[in-house]
Amino acid sequence: MAKNSSRGGGVHTTPNPEGAGWVNQMKGKVTSKHRLKERAVETGRVLAQEKRTEHTIHNIDGSIGKKNSYGNDPSTSKG
């Protein structure tokens, strides 16, 4: 399994780097631990919405599966 570190901003839902289950991380610090990915994603989404930041959901291998933004988007965007 790939090492999971959330160096970037926002909330990262990743496989638990210390064992079984899933975690949510902000600035490299674990904010919550969960047995199921679905529960971790729900909690991460709420946290990202509260913080008005990006939520990055990782796959089991640590690669990025999905990103959602809940704020701080530029008011004008191309495309």
Secondary structure as UniProt FT lines:
FT   STRAND          11..15
FT   TURN            17..18
FT   STRAND          22..26
FT   TURN            27..28
FT   STRAND          29..34
FT   HELIX           37..51
FT   STRAND          54..58
FT   TURN            60..61
FT   STRAND          64..69
//
